[in-house]
Amino acid sequence: MLEVVAFVPANVGICRTCDEVARAFRVELTESLLAEPQDDFAALIAALSMLGGVPVRFTSPASLRGLYLMIKYRSGRTPLIIANGRLIHSGPVRNPRSLAERIKLSMGK
């Protein structure tokens, strides 16, 4: 199992019903969690897509589990990539291909 602690770009609304009613009147009530696009997230997704069918669990750094993992592995830099209970990578993803290879080696594939 692969666990990634990272901020995932998402739109958050009040509730589903409110969002549907607002869309019917062409009003936008949702708010983006990340205002600016992240190149780092695109590189992370590119690295994970090279792994094939590996199950991945995304954890927000703002959650209690994300905070626990950042303290446990002594890193405040995101994304954290944890495979089989071992920290594989922390910080910005510069080369998706080499990151995918490191993940494959750590998972025994």
Rosetta blueprint (number, residue, H / E / L):
1 M L
2 L E
3 E E
4 V E
5 V E
6 A L
7 F L
8 V L
9 P L
10 A L
11 N E
12 V E
13 G L
14 I L
15 C L
16 R H
17 T H
18 C H
19 D H
20 E H
21 V H
22 A H
23 R H
24 A H
25 F L
26 R L
27 V L
28 E L
29 L L
30 T L
31 E E
32 S E
33 L L
34 L L
35 A L
36 E L
37 P L
38 Q L
39 D H
40 D H
41 F H
42 A H
43 A H
44 L H
45 I H
46 A H
47 A H
48 L H
49 S H
50 M L
51 L L
52 G L
53 G L
54 V L
55 P L
56 V E
57 R E
58 F E
59 T E
60 S L
61 P L
62 A L
63 S L
64 L H
65 R H
66 G H
67 L H
68 Y H
69 L H
70 M H
71 I H
72 K H
73 Y L
74 R L
75 S L
76 G L
77 R L
78 T L
79 P L
80 L E
81 I E
82 I E
83 A E
84 N L
85 G L
86 R E
87 L E
88 I E
89 H E
90 S E
91 G L
92 P L
93 V L
94 R L
95 N L
96 P H
97 R H
98 S H
99 L H
100 A H
101 E H
102 R H
103 I H
104 K H
105 L H
106 S H
107 M H
108 G L
109 K L
